[in-house]
Amino acid sequence: MSKTGISWQGEKTMPIDIAKIVGCAPKTLRKRFRDELDRGVAEANATVSGYLLAAAKGGNVTAQIFWLKTRAHWRERAANAEVLVRVQHI
């Protein structure tokens, strides 16, 4: 399979559509090019992760928050209602 076929899979083009473009049956495509199809997705994920990390390191706060929530498992917590009640009475 050509580099184009791998990039199509990385762009989440369906194998049935790739098969039409290449000119073979979807079953043949999956049978003969399974590794290339899988690699296309992995390469696309790695590329996007690299861009996200570069944006986060470059100061993009949205990218930093997204990275921490998805990769570092950070979570936002709701404010403790008891603390809010005490603050309102002060």
N, C-alpha and C positions, 0 to 999 in steps of 0.2 A: 504494500500500500504506500502511496506517496505521502509526503509530508502534509499535503493538502488534506488527504483523508484523515490524518491524525488531527489536524487543526479543526476539521469539521466536527469530529467527535468531541474535541475540547470545548467547542462552542455549543455543545449539547444538541447537535444535529442528530436526529434519530437515525439509527443504522439502516432502517428501511429506505430513508431518503438518500443516504450515502450510497447504498446499493444501486438505486436508480441512476444516480449520477455516474457511478463507476461502471455500471452496466453488468451487474451480476445479481443473483438472487440474495436476499437478506441472509438466508441460512448459510450460503457459501461465504458471504462476507464475515459472518460471526465465526464460522468454522476455521477459515484460513487466516483471519486477521484479528483474532481475539486479543492477543497481546497489544497490538497497535491501538485497537479501540480503547482498551483499558489505560494504556499509556497516555493517550490523548487527554483523557479526563484528569489524570494525575498531573500532567504537565500544565494544564490550564489552572488547576487549583494551586499549584506551586507558583505560577506566574502572578496570579491575583494576590496570593498571600504575600509575595514579595513587594508588590505595589502597596498593599495595605500597610505593611511594616514600614516601608519607606515614608509613607504619608504620616504615620504615627510618629516616627522618629523626627520628621520634619516639622512637627508642631501642630499637625491637624488634630484638634481636640476630639472631633467626632470619630476619627480613626482610632485615636488612643482609647476612647471609651469603648468602642466596638471591640477592639483587640482585647482589652482587659475583661470585658464581659464574656467573650466567646473563648478566649484562649487561657485566661487566668482565672476563669470561673468567678469573677466578681459579680456581686448581686446588689441591687438597691434594696434597702430595707425601709419599710414604712416607719414613720416616726412613732415613738412610743406614746400612746394616747395619755398615759398617766403623767408623763413629763409635760405634755402640752397643757393638761389641766392645771398643773402646778404653776406653769409659766403664766397662764391667764389670770390666776388669782393673785399674782404679785403686784 
